[in-house]
Amino acid sequence: MNKLTKVGCSALCGSLAAVSAANAGDLTVTGGADLTWVSESSVDTGNPLGMGSNFGLKGSGELDNGWTFDLTIAHTNGGVYSSAVIDLGMGGLGKINFNSGDSGNGLQAIDDKMPTAWEEPWGAGMSTGVRLVNGVGPSLNLQYTTPTILGTTIVVAMAPDTGVTDTADKTTATASGESGKTYDATVNINPSLGTEILAGLNLFAGASYIDNYTNEVAGTGLEDDSYEAAGGVTYDLGPLSIGAQWSGEYLGEQSSLTTANSYKNHAFGVAFNVNDNLSISYVEHT
């Protein structure tokens, strides 16, 4: 069992340095947001979702001696972004998010929601051994967020091929082998009921289902589908924030005697905002 305790303190200070630069020309970027879904019947093409990476750069300027120059750079769909997100806001219908796999969508958004003045107790670069729930978070995924109604917001997300990130437009990625699709659902509730005392109360919960291709393949490690879940509560009252949460995962591992097939975590934390420049917190994650 790994038990982490961390006391955090953060302070803000003003900048004492200034940086200036002289530019000899202007550079503009043009492009758009486009998505594709590419699949072939009876063929395993991996992750079918692609995000366009085409854009153009145009620049012009004048040198000190009066000479002028023009610059044109075209970046086609041949590559992929290291990080890409497209948000489609639909007004009263909610929001759709297309994510390349690095912003914590789905269940990963609630892996640790404890109040803190700085970072999570497991986020200091130490090799802690703590396992957190992930869901679709690390994979290229689609997410839909409902409008908030009566203090309740529901999020559903899906990763077409778990473990795959950053596929380019009109291309497919190789299958990751062990895992197929992942489905997440989370809910956040602020049951204030119009009362000031409950305005800072938030309840959250979520679950994830991961389809494993190796269910019936003997000796391949993962034999069952995987499941993850998390839930907890936070409460803000003036400068004080407190919270507690629990999470767990079942990995589906049945054939190995040296690999754990399940994990469970619990955490609690308290943070206090002393003033605009100083906050302190105590958080424990086990």
C-alpha positions as CSV (number, residue, x, y, z in Angstrom):
1,M,0.0,0.0,0.0
2,N,1.4,3.4,-1.0
3,K,0.5,6.3,1.4
4,L,1.4,9.8,0.3
5,T,1.2,12.9,2.5
6,K,1.9,16.4,1.2
7,V,1.6,19.8,2.6
8,G,1.4,22.5,-0.1
9,C,2.0,26.2,0.0
10,S,1.8,28.6,-2.9
11,A,2.6,32.3,-3.2
12,L,2.3,34.8,-6.0
13,C,4.8,37.5,-6.7
14,G,5.1,40.3,-9.3
15,S,7.4,40.1,-12.3
16,L,10.6,42.1,-12.1
17,A,11.8,41.5,-15.7
18,A,10.6,42.7,-19.1
19,V,11.4,41.2,-22.5
20,S,11.2,43.2,-25.8
21,A,11.8,42.1,-29.4
22,A,11.9,43.8,-32.8
23,N,10.2,42.1,-35.6
24,A,11.2,42.6,-39.3
25,G,7.9,41.3,-40.6
26,D,4.4,40.0,-40.0
27,L,3.4,36.3,-40.0
28,T,-0.1,35.1,-40.2
29,V,-1.6,31.6,-39.9
30,T,-4.6,30.2,-41.8
31,G,-6.3,26.9,-41.4
32,G,-9.5,25.2,-40.2
33,A,-10.8,22.4,-38.0
34,D,-11.7,19.2,-39.7
35,L,-12.3,15.6,-38.6
36,T,-12.6,12.3,-40.4
37,W,-13.8,8.8,-39.6
38,V,-12.1,6.2,-41.7
39,S,-13.0,2.5,-41.6
40,E,-12.9,-0.5,-43.8
41,S,-15.4,-3.4,-43.5
42,S,-13.9,-6.7,-42.3
43,V,-10.5,-5.1,-41.8
44,D,-8.9,-4.0,-38.5
45,T,-7.7,-0.4,-39.1
46,G,-7.3,0.6,-35.5
47,N,-8.5,4.0,-34.4
48,P,-10.8,5.3,-37.2
49,L,-10.9,8.9,-35.9
50,G,-8.5,11.5,-37.4
51,M,-7.9,15.2,-36.8
52,G,-6.8,17.5,-39.6
53,S,-3.3,19.0,-39.2
54,N,-3.2,21.2,-42.3
55,F,-2.4,24.9,-42.0
56,G,-0.5,27.6,-43.8
57,L,1.9,30.3,-42.8
58,K,2.3,33.6,-44.8
59,G,4.7,36.3,-43.9
60,S,6.1,39.5,-45.4
61,G,8.4,42.3,-44.4
62,E,11.0,44.9,-45.3
63,L,14.7,44.9,-44.5
64,D,16.6,47.9,-43.3
65,N,18.0,48.5,-46.8
66,G,14.5,48.7,-48.4
67,W,14.4,45.2,-49.8
68,T,11.1,43.3,-49.3
69,F,10.4,39.6,-48.7
70,D,7.5,37.2,-48.7
71,L,7.3,33.8,-47.0
72,T,4.9,30.9,-47.6
73,I,4.9,27.6,-45.6
74,A,2.3,24.9,-46.2
75,H,1.8,22.1,-43.6
76,T,-0.4,19.3,-45.1
77,N,-2.3,16.5,-43.4
78,G,0.8,14.2,-43.6
79,G,1.6,14.7,-39.9
80,V,-0.1,14.8,-36.6
81,Y,-0.2,17.3,-33.8
82,S,1.5,16.6,-30.5
83,S,-1.6,17.9,-29.0
84,A,-4.9,18.9,-30.6
85,V,-8.4,19.7,-29.2
86,I,-11.6,20.8,-31.0
87,D,-14.6,22.0,-29.0
88,L,-17.9,22.2,-30.7
89,G,-20.3,24.4,-28.7
90,M,-24.0,23.7,-29.5
91,G,-25.7,26.2,-27.2
92,G,-28.5,24.7,-25.3
93,L,-27.6,21.2,-26.7
94,G,-24.3,21.0,-24.8
95,K,-20.8,20.6,-26.1
96,I,-18.8,18.0,-28.1
97,N,-15.0,17.7,-27.5
98,F,-12.6,15.9,-29.9
99,N,-9.3,15.3,-28.1
100,S,-6.0,13.8,-29.1
101,G,-5.6,12.2,-25.7
102,D,-3.8,14.4,-23.3
103,S,-6.3,16.7,-21.6
104,G,-8.0,14.4,-19.1
105,N,-11.4,13.7,-20.6
106,G,-13.9,11.3,-19.2
107,L,-13.2,9.5,-16.0
108,Q,-9.6,11.0,-15.8
109,A,-11.2,14.4,-15.1
110,I,-12.1,13.1,-11.6
111,D,-9.1,10.9,-10.8
112,D,-8.2,13.4,-8.0
113,K,-10.4,16.4,-7.3
114,M,-9.1,17.1,-3.8
115,P,-8.5,20.7,-2.8
116,T,-4.9,21.7,-3.0
117,A,-2.8,24.9,-2.8
118,W,-0.3,23.6,-5.4
119,E,-0.3,20.1,-7.0
120,E,-1.6,16.7,-6.1
121,P,0.4,14.7,-3.6
122,W,1.4,12.2,-6.3
123,G,2.4,15.0,-8.8
124,A,5.8,16.0,-7.4
125,G,7.9,13.8,-9.8
126,M,8.4,11.0,-7.2
127,S,8.1,7.3,-8.2
128,T,5.1,6.8,-5.9
129,G,3.5,3.6,-7.4
130,V,0.1,5.2,-7.0
131,R,-2.3,4.1,-9.8
132,L,-5.2,6.4,-10.7
133,V,-8.2,5.8,-12.9
134,N,-7.8,6.9,-16.5
135,G,-10.8,5.8,-18.7
136,V,-10.6,7.4,-22.1
137,G,-8.2,10.2,-20.9
138,P,-4.9,9.0,-22.4
139,S,-6.5,7.9,-25.7
140,L,-7.8,9.9,-28.7
141,N,-11.5,10.3,-27.8
142,L,-14.8,11.9,-28.3
143,Q,-16.7,13.5,-25.4
144,Y,-20.2,15.0,-25.0
145,T,-21.1,17.3,-22.1
146,T,-24.7,18.1,-21.4
147,P,-25.9,21.5,-20.4
148,T,-26.1,22.0,-16.6
149,I,-29.7,21.4,-15.5
150,L,-30.7,21.8,-11.8
151,G,-27.0,21.8,-10.9
152,T,-26.3,18.5,-12.7
153,T,-23.9,18.0,-15.5
154,I,-23.4,14.6,-17.3
155,V,-20.4,13.7,-19.4
156,V,-20.1,10.7,-21.7
157,A,-17.0,9.8,-23.7
158,M,-15.7,7.1,-26.0
159,A,-12.2,6.1,-27.2
160,P,-12.5,4.1,-30.5
161,D,-9.2,2.3,-29.9
162,T,-7.8,2.5,-26.4
163,G,-4.1,3.4,-26.2
164,V,-3.9,5.2,-29.5
165,T,-3.3,9.0,-29.7
166,D,-2.7,11.7,-32.3
167,T,-3.9,10.1,-35.5
168,A,-3.7,12.3,-38.6
169,D,-6.5,13.3,-40.9
170,K,-7.7,10.6,-43.4
171,T,-5.3,8.0,-41.9
172,T,-5.7,5.2,-39.4
173,A,-3.5,3.9,-36.6
174,T,-2.5,0.3,-36.0
175,A,-4.6,-1.5,-33.5
176,S,-3.1,-1.4,-29.9
177,G,-3.6,-5.2,-29.7
178,E,-4.9,-5.8,-26.2
179,S,-7.7,-3.2,-25.8
180,G,-10.6,-2.1,-28.0
181,K,-13.1,0.6,-27.2
182,T,-13.5,2.4,-23.9
183,Y,-16.7,4.0,-22.7
184,D,-16.9,6.6,-19.8
185,A,-19.7,8.3,-18.0
186,T,-19.4,10.9,-15.2
187,V,-21.8,13.1,-13.3
188,N,-21.3,16.3,-11.2
189,I,-24.0,17.5,-9.0
190,N,-24.3,20.8,-7.2
191,P,-27.4,20.4,-5.0
192,S,-27.5,24.0,-3.8
193,L,-31.3,24.1,-4.1
194,G,-31.0,27.9,-4.1
195,T,-29.4,28.0,-0.6
196,E,-26.2,29.8,0.0
197,I,-24.9,27.2,2.5
198,L,-25.0,24.5,-0.1
199,A,-23.6,26.6,-3.0
200,G,-20.1,25.2,-2.5
201,L,-21.1,21.5,-2.3
202,N,-20.3,19.3,-5.2
203,L,-20.9,15.5,-5.6
204,F,-19.1,13.6,-8.4
205,A,-19.0,10.1,-9.6
206,G,-18.0,8.2,-12.7
207,A,-17.2,4.8,-14.3
208,S,-15.4,3.4,-17.2
209,Y,-15.6,0.1,-19.2
210,I,-12.7,-1.1,-21.4
211,D,-13.2,-3.8,-23.9
212,N,-10.2,-6.2,-24.0
213,Y,-9.6,-8.3,-27.1
214,T,-7.7,-11.0,-25.3
215,N,-10.8,-12.3,-23.4
216,E,-10.6,-15.8,-24.9
217,V,-6.9,-16.0,-25.9
218,A,-5.1,-18.2,-23.5
219,G,-1.7,-17.0,-22.1
220,T,-2.1,-13.4,-23.3
221,G,-2.4,-11.8,-19.9
222,L,-5.6,-9.9,-19.9
223,E,-8.6,-12.3,-19.8
224,D,-11.5,-10.1,-18.7
225,D,-12.7,-6.7,-19.7
226,S,-11.5,-3.8,-17.4
227,Y,-13.6,-1.6,-15.2
228,E,-12.8,1.7,-13.3
229,A,-14.8,3.9,-11.0
230,A,-14.4,7.0,-8.9
231,G,-16.6,9.2,-6.7
232,G,-16.4,11.8,-3.9
233,V,-17.5,15.1,-2.5
234,T,-15.9,18.6,-2.2
235,Y,-17.2,21.5,-0.2
236,D,-16.1,25.2,-0.4
237,L,-17.1,27.6,2.3
238,G,-15.5,31.0,2.0
239,P,-11.7,30.6,2.0
240,L,-11.9,26.9,3.2
241,S,-12.1,23.9,0.9
242,I,-12.4,20.3,2.0
243,G,-12.9,17.0,0.1
244,A,-12.8,13.2,0.2
245,Q,-13.0,10.6,-2.6
246,W,-12.6,6.9,-3.4
247,S,-11.6,5.1,-6.6
248,G,-10.9,1.6,-7.8
249,E,-10.1,-0.4,-10.9
250,Y,-10.3,-4.0,-12.0
251,L,-7.7,-4.8,-14.7
252,G,-9.1,-8.2,-15.9
253,E,-5.7,-9.9,-15.1
254,Q,-6.3,-13.6,-14.2
255,S,-3.4,-15.6,-15.5
256,S,-0.5,-13.9,-13.7
257,L,0.4,-14.6,-10.1
258,T,2.8,-11.6,-10.0
259,T,0.5,-8.9,-11.3
260,A,-2.3,-7.3,-9.3
261,N,-5.7,-7.4,-10.9
262,S,-7.3,-4.7,-8.9
263,Y,-6.5,-1.4,-7.1
264,K,-8.3,0.9,-4.7
265,N,-7.5,4.4,-3.6
266,H,-8.9,6.9,-1.1
267,A,-7.9,10.5,-0.6
268,F,-8.9,13.5,1.5
269,G,-7.7,17.1,1.6
270,V,-8.2,20.5,3.0
271,A,-7.0,23.9,1.6
272,F,-7.2,27.4,3.0
273,N,-6.9,30.6,1.1
274,V,-5.1,32.9,3.5
275,N,-5.2,35.9,1.1
276,D,-4.8,36.7,-2.6
277,N,-1.1,35.8,-2.5
278,L,-1.0,32.8,-0.1
279,S,-2.7,29.5,0.1
280,I,-1.9,26.4,2.2
281,S,-3.2,22.8,2.1
282,Y,-2.8,19.3,3.4
283,V,-3.7,16.4,1.2
284,E,-3.3,12.6,1.8
285,H,-3.7,10.0,-1.0
286,T,-3.5,6.3,-0.1
